[in-house]
């Protein structure tokens, strides 16, 4: 099979765009020093590695309860919106090992969006319209955490507090050193390339 020049041009542009995105993200990360003071915003308590796994299983229930609220306030909305934004930055939790693997470049941002989900649930327990359901959900989560010993399972990000004033990005530069993340990235590139070929590469020029 002879590959048309347009296919190679499309693949090259895609690879260049991907490399540029990673480079820009890495550059932005390099200029954000960890020694700077916490940004302004609602402070979000840290979450242990074990607690993160339990909260991940309840995140859907937490969001469903939040979405059912018709009377909200600025604090609720900031926590809710920040959690969704952080989840998007973390590629929707789809990267392999993002929650369970401490070496994953997506582990810190997973801590961030799950800590925000826990903070949102804690805040809903103070809201009259959500108080009963939120406290019941907290009881279920606490019971699961006790059974799993979640509070004792720590990692390098377990003591890190977060804030609605800043978004935690994945450690883009480390992706090339984390094989599951690298494999997922290459698999996505291969899938997109194959899709582009099926759309554009299979077309034959019309002859008069």
PALUM-601450 format. One record per residue: residue in one letter; x, y, z of N, C-alpha, C in turn. Coordinates in steps of 0.1 Angstrom, whole numbers, padded with zeros to 4 digits, always signed. Atoms other than C-alpha are relative to their C-alpha. Last residue first. Layout:
N
aXYZXYZXYZ...
REM end
This chain:
208
x+0010-0006+0009-0116+0130-0156-0005-0011-0010x-0006-0001+0013-0100+0111-0128-0011+0005-0010x+0009+0003+0011-0111+0116-0092+0008+0002-0014x+0004-0011+0008-0084+0115-0066-0008-0004-0012x-0008+0000+0012-0086+0086-0043-0004+0012-0009x+0007-0006+0011-0098+0090-0007+0009+0000-0013x+0006+0010+0008-0084+0064+0017-0007+0006-0012x-0009+0007+0008-0059+0088+0032-0006-0010-0010x-0007-0007+0011-0083+0114+0043+0008-0009-0009x+0008-0011+0006-0109+0098+0066+0006+0006-0012x+0013+0005+0005-0094+0064+0073-0008+0011-0006x-0002+0008+0012-0059+0079+0075-0013-0005-0006x-0003-0010+0011-0071+0105+0100+0003-0007-0013x+0012-0007+0004-0086+0078+0121+0002+0010-0011x+0008+0010+0007-0054+0057+0120-0013+0006-0005x-0007+0001+0013-0034+0088+0131-0008-0009-0009x+0004-0012+0007-0059+0095+0159+0006-0001-0014x+0015+0000+0003-0056+0059+0171-0004+0012-0009x+0002+0010+0011-0018+0059+0168-0014-0001-0004x-0005-0005+0012-0016+0092+0188-0002-0010-0012x+0010-0010+0005-0039+0078+0214+0005+0006-0013x+0012+0006+0005-0018+0047+0217-0010+0009-0005x-0004+0005+0013+0014+0068+0220-0012-0008-0006x-0002-0012+0010-0001+0088+0248+0002-0006-0014x+0013-0006+0003-0014+0057+0266+0001+0011-0010x+0007+0009+0008+0020+0040+0263-0014+0005-0004x-0006-0001+0014+0037+0070+0276-0007-0009-0009x+0005-0012+0006+0013+0071+0306+0006+0002-0014x+0014+0001+0003+0019+0034+0313-0006+0013-0006x+0003+0008+0012+0057+0038+0308-0015-0001-0002x+0010+0009-0006+0063+0067+0331-0006-0008-0011x-0007+0010-0009+0096+0083+0320-0010-0009+0007x-0009+0008+0008+0082+0101+0289+0007-0011+0009x+0008+0010+0007+0053+0114+0310+0009-0010-0008x-0002+0013-0005+0076+0131+0334-0007-0011-0007x-0014+0004+0003+0078+0164+0315+0003-0015+0004x-0001+0004+0014+0040+0167+0317+0014-0005-0004x-0014-0002+0003+0038+0167+0354+0003-0005-0014x-0008+0012+0000+0000+0169+0355+0015+0004-0003x-0001+0006+0013-0014+0204+0363+0008-0013+0001x-0012+0009+0000-0026+0215+0397+0000-0007-0014x+0003+0013+0006-0050+0244+0392+0013-0008+0000x-0011+0006+0009-0047+0274+0415-0004-0014-0005x-0008-0011+0007-0070+0298+0434+0010-0005-0009x+0008-0003+0012-0095+0270+0444+0007+0011-0008x+0008-0013-0001-0068+0259+0468-0007+0001-0013x+0003-0006+0013-0049+0227+0476-0008+0012+0002x+0013-0006+0000-0032+0211+0507-0002+0008-0014x+0001-0012+0008-0004+0186+0503-0014+0006+0000x+0000-0012-0008+0002+0162+0531-0002+0013-0007x+0011+0001-0011-0008+0131+0512-0001+0012+0009x+0010-0012+0001+0012+0142+0481-0010-0001+0011x-0006-0013+0000+0043+0121+0487-0009+0012+0000x-0010-0002+0011+0023+0090+0496+0005+0014+0000x-0005-0013+0004+0002+0077+0525+0009+0000-0012x-0007+0002+0012-0020+0048+0534+0004+0013-0006x-0014+0004-0003-0028+0052+0571+0008-0003-0013x-0008-0012-0006-0060+0072+0566+0015-0004+0002x-0004-0009+0010-0074+0045+0542+0009+0011+0006x-0011-0006-0006-0075+0017+0567+0006+0011-0008x-0012+0001+0009-0098-0001+0543+0013+0006+0006x-0002+0014+0004-0126-0008+0568+0013-0002-0008x-0004+0007-0012-0122+0027+0584+0003-0015-0004x-0013-0004-0003-0123+0044+0550+0005-0008+0012x-0009+0006+0009-0154+0025+0540+0015+0003+0003x+0000+0014-0003-0172+0035+0572+0010-0008-0010x-0008+0002-0012-0161+0071+0567+0000-0015+0003x-0014-0002+0004-0175+0071+0531+0009-0003+0012x-0004+0012+0008-0208+0057+0542+0014+0001-0003x+0000+0012-0008-0211+0082+0570+0004-0012-0007x-0013-0001-0008-0201+0111+0547+0001-0012+0009x-0011+0004+0009-0229+0100+0523+0013+0000+0007x+0002+0015+0002-0255+0101+0551+0012-0005-0009x-0005+0006-0012-0241+0136+0561-0002-0016-0001x-0014-0001-0001-0245+0148+0526+0006-0007+0012x-0006+0009+0009-0280+0135+0522+0015+0000+0001x+0003+0014-0004-0292+0152+0554+0007-0010-0010x-0006+0004-0012-0274+0185+0548-0002-0015+0003x-0007+0012+0003-0283+0191+0512+0006-0007+0012x+0007+0008+0010-0310+0217+0514+0007-0013-0003x+0013+0006-0004-0298+0231+0547-0006-0009-0010x+0011-0006+0008-0262+0235+0535-0013-0006+0004x+0004-0012-0007-0236+0226+0561-0011+0007-0007x+0006+0005-0013-0232+0190+0549-0004+0012+0009x+0014+0003+0002-0228+0205+0514-0006-0005+0013x+0008-0013+0000-0195+0220+0526-0015-0003-0002x+0000-0006-0013-0181+0186+0535-0008+0013+0001x+0009+0008-0008-0192+0172+0502-0001+0005+0014x+0014-0004+0005-0175+0200+0483-0010-0008+0009x+0003-0013-0006-0143+0195+0504-0014+0004-0004x+0002+0002-0014-0143+0157+0495-0004+0014+0007x+0013+0007-0001-0148+0166+0458-0003-0003+0015x+0010-0010+0002-0119+0191+0461-0014-0006+0001x+0000-0008-0012-0096+0165+0476-0011+0010-0001x+0007+0008-0010-0106+0142+0447+0000+0007+0013x+0015+0000+0003-0097+0169+0422-0008-0008+0009x+0006-0013+0000-0063+0177+0438-0015-0001-0003x+0002-0005-0014-0052+0142+0446-0008+0013+0001x+0011+0008-0005-0058+0133+0410-0003+0003+0015x+0012-0007+0004-0036+0163+0401-0013-0008+0003x+0002-0013-0008-0008+0149+0422-0013+0006-0004x+0004+0003-0013-0011+0114+0406-0003+0012+0009x+0014-0005-0002-0011+0125+0370-0005-0003+0014x+0000-0015+0001+0027+0123+0365-0014+0006+0002x+0007-0005+0011+0023+0087+0378+0001+0015-0001x-0010-0005+0010+0050+0077+0403-0007+0006-0013x-0006-0012-0005+0025+0074+0431+0010+0007-0010x-0014+0000+0002+0005+0049+0412+0006+0013+0004x-0007+0010-0009-0030+0043+0425+0015+0000-0001x+0004+0000-0013-0049+0073+0412+0009-0009+0009x+0001-0013-0005-0034+0082+0379-0004+0001+0015x-0007-0003-0012-0023+0047+0373-0001+0013+0006x-0002+0012-0008-0036+0046+0337+0009+0003+0012x-0013+0005+0002-0047+0080+0324+0003-0012+0010x-0001+0011+0009-0085+0084+0323+0014-0006-0002x-0003+0012-0008-0090+0105+0354+0002-0012-0009x+0012+0007-0004-0108+0131+0333+0003-0013+0007x+0005+0009+0011-0076+0143+0316-0010-0010+0005x-0005+0013-0003-0062+0157+0349-0004-0010-0010x-0015-0001+0001-0068+0192+0336+0007-0013+0002x-0003-0002+0015-0105+0182+0331+0015+0001-0002x+0002+0014+0006-0107+0169+0367+0003+0001-0015x-0012+0008-0004-0092+0202+0380-0001-0014-0006x-0012-0005+0008-0118+0222+0360+0012-0009+0003x+0001+0004+0014-0146+0200+0374+0011+0005-0008x-0002+0014+0001-0133+0204+0410-0002-0005-0014x-0014+0003+0000-0129+0241+0405+0003-0015-0001x-0006-0003+0013-0165+0245+0393+0015-0003+0000x+0005+0008+0011-0179+0227+0423+0007+0002-0013x-0005+0014-0002-0157+0243+0449-0004-0009-0011x-0015+0000+0002-0163+0278+0435+0006-0014+0002x-0002+0000+0014-0201+0271+0432+0015+0000-0003x+0004+0012+0007-0204+0260+0467+0004+0000-0014x-0009+0011-0005-0185+0289+0481-0002-0013-0007x-0013-0001+0007-0205+0314+0459+0011-0011+0004x-0006-0012-0004-0239+0301+0472+0014+0001-0007x-0014+0001-0003-0264+0275+0461+0006+0014+0004x-0004-0012-0008-0301+0269+0460+0014-0001+0004x+0006-0012+0008-0311+0245+0432+0003+0013+0007x+0003-0012-0008-0290+0216+0445-0004+0011-0009x+0014+0000-0004-0294+0183+0425-0003+0013+0008x+0008-0004+0012-0261+0188+0407-0015+0001+0003x-0002-0014+0003-0243+0187+0440-0008+0005-0011x+0006-0007-0010-0259+0154+0450+0002+0015-0002x+0014+0001+0002-0250+0139+0417-0008+0008+0010x+0004-0009+0011-0215+0152+0420-0015+0000-0002x-0002-0013-0005-0210+0135+0454-0005+0011-0010x+0011-0003-0009-0225+0103+0441+0001+0014+0006x+0013-0001+0008-0202+0103+0411-0012+0003+0009x+0000-0013+0007-0172+0110+0434-0013+0002-0008x+0012-0008-0004-0180+0081+0457-0001+0013-0008x+0011+0008+0002-0155+0055+0443-0013+0007+0003x+0002+0002+0014-0129+0082+0439-0012-0009-0003x+0008-0012+0005-0134+0092+0475-0002-0002-0015x+0014+0001-0005-0123+0057+0486-0008+0011-0006x+0006+0011+0006-0091+0057+0465-0015-0002+0004x+0002-0003+0014-0082+0092+0476-0007-0011-0007x+0013-0007+0001-0086+0082+0512-0004+0004-0014x+0010+0009-0002-0058+0057+0508-0014+0006-0001x+0000+0008+0011-0034+0082+0493-0012-0010+0001x-0010+0010+0000-0042+0107+0520-0002-0009-0012x+0006+0013+0001-0061+0138+0512+0010-0010+0000x-0007+0011+0007-0051+0174+0520-0008-0013+0001x-0009+0009-0008-0075+0201+0530+0006-0011-0008x+0005+0013+0001-0088+0226+0504+0009-0009+0008x-0010+0010-0003-0083+0263+0510-0006-0014+0001x+0005+0009-0011-0108+0285+0493+0010-0010+0002x+0011+0009+0003-0089+0311+0473-0005-0008+0011x+0013-0004-0006-0057+0331+0473-0011-0009-0005x+0008-0011+0006-0026+0313+0461-0013+0003+0007x+0012+0005+0006-0004+0293+0485-0008+0012-0006x+0011+0002-0009+0030+0310+0490-0013-0005-0007x+0009-0011+0000+0057+0303+0464-0011-0002+0010x-0003-0008-0012+0083+0276+0472-0009+0013+0002x+0008+0004-0011+0067+0252+0448+0002+0008+0013x-0008+0006-0011+0080+0272+0419-0009-0004+0011x+0008-0001-0011+0058+0277+0388+0007-0007+0012x+0000-0013-0006+0082+0285+0361-0009+0002+0012x-0013-0003-0004+0090+0249+0353+0001+0014+0007x-0002+0007-0013+0053+0241+0351+0014+0003+0006x+0008-0007-0011+0048+0267+0325+0002-0006+0013x-0006-0013-0003+0077+0253+0305-0008+0008+0011x-0012+0002-0008+0064+0218+0308+0007+0013+0004x+0005+0004-0013+0030+0228+0295+0012-0002+0010x+0005-0012-0006+0046+0247+0266-0005-0003+0014x-0011-0009-0003+0067+0217+0257-0005+0012+0008x-0007+0005-0011+0038+0192+0260+0012+0010+0004x+0009+0000-0011+0017+0213+0237+0007-0004+0013x+0001-0014-0005+0045+0219+0213-0008+0001+0012x-0013-0003-0007+0052+0181+0211+0000+0014+0005x+0000+0007-0013+0015+0174+0204+0013+0004+0008x+0009-0007-0009+0014+0201+0177+0000-0007+0014x-0006-0013-0003+0045+0187+0160-0009+0008+0010x-0011+0002-0010+0032+0152+0162+0006+0013+0004x+0005+0004-0013-0001+0163+0146+0011-0003+0011x+0006-0012-0007+0016+0183+0119-0006-0004+0014x-0011-0009-0005+0038+0153+0110-0006+0012+0008x-0007+0006-0011+0008+0130+0108+0011+0008+0006x+0009-0001-0011-0011+0154+0085+0006-0006+0013x+0001-0014-0005+0019+0158+0063-0009+0002+0012x-0012-0003-0007+0025+0121+0061+0000+0014+0005x+0001+0007-0013-0012+0115+0052+0013+0003+0008x+0009-0007-0009-0011+0142+0025-0001-0006+0014x-0007-0011-0007+0019+0126+0009-0008+0007+0010x+0000-0013+0007-0002+0095+0001+0008+0010+0007x+0006-0010-0008+0008+0061+0016+0001+0014-0007x-0008-0012+0001+0014+0034-0010-0007+0011+0008x+0009-0012+0000+0000+0000+0000+0009+0012+0000
REM end
